[in-house]
């Protein structure tokens, strides 16, 4: 749900390479959205979450695909849990897993 999620994930993956650790990530959508909105308003900084649900869905799906492709290209040093109630996102993830031969 954060606008900079992909950049954060890219940084985490680079860090796992640099320091040689196995990265495990649970990808969630929207768990702290209201808290983030309120915090940014109270502290008077730009809201860090996506403006629309559609933007959030697109970001989530892009991050899932990015991490899956990263694992496919770089081996098994990365694990993700796709933690979503969004059926379309789950279906996209399963299709991509099958296409890439991931288990």
N, C-alpha and C positions, 0 to 999 in steps of 0.2 A: 504493500500500500504506500510505501515511501517512494517519492519521486526518484531518489538516487539508489534504489535497490540494486539495479544491475551493476552500478559502479562499486557498491559495497561488496557484492558477491565476487566481482572480478578481483577486487583487492584481497579478499579472503582466499581465493584460489591461488593467487600469486604468492601470498604469504605462506600458504601450505607447501608450495613448491620450494620456496626459499628456505624454510625452516624444516623441511622434510617431515611434515606430519600429515596424518590421514584426516581429511576434513569430512565431517558429518554435519549435514544441515537439514533442519526441518523448515520447509518453506510454507509459511502461513500467510493468510490474506486477511488484513483488517482487524487483527486482535486488539490493537490499541488506537484505533482511528480517532475515537472521540477524545481520548486523553491527549493525543498529539495535537488535535485541533485546538482544544482548550489551552494547552500549554503554550502553543505558538501565539495564541491571542493574548494570553496573560503576560507573556514575556515580550510581546510585540516584535516577533520575527515572522518572516514569511512561512506560511503553512507548508510543512514538508510532505504532506500526503497528496495523492492524486485528486484532481478536482471532480472527477466523475467515476462512477462504478465501471464504466466501459474502459477508462484509462487504467484502472486498477486491474481489471481482468486481463487486459493486453499485457501489462507489465508482468503480471504473475506468470502468464503463459510464456513470455519471452525469457524470463529468468529460468523457468523449468527447462525450457529447450536449451538454453545456454549451458546450464550445468550438465544436462544429459550429454550434449555434444562434447563438452569438455571431457567428461569421463570416457566417452567412446574414443576420443582422440588420444587421451593421456593415460589410460589404464584405470585400475581400480582404486586409486588413492582418494577417491571422492565418492561419498554416499549421500543421497538425498531422500527425504521423506516428503512426498507431495501431500500436504495436509490441507485439503480443501473440501468444502461441501459443494463446490461448483461442479456439476456433472460434466459440463463441456470441457473444463480444464482437466479433469480426471481422464476423460476419453482421449483428449489430445495427448496427454502424457503416456497413456497405454499404447496408442498408435505409434508414437515416436520411439518408445522403448522397443517395440517389436521391430520397427524399421532399422534401428541401430543394433539390434541383437542384445540388448541389455536385459538383465534379469533382476 
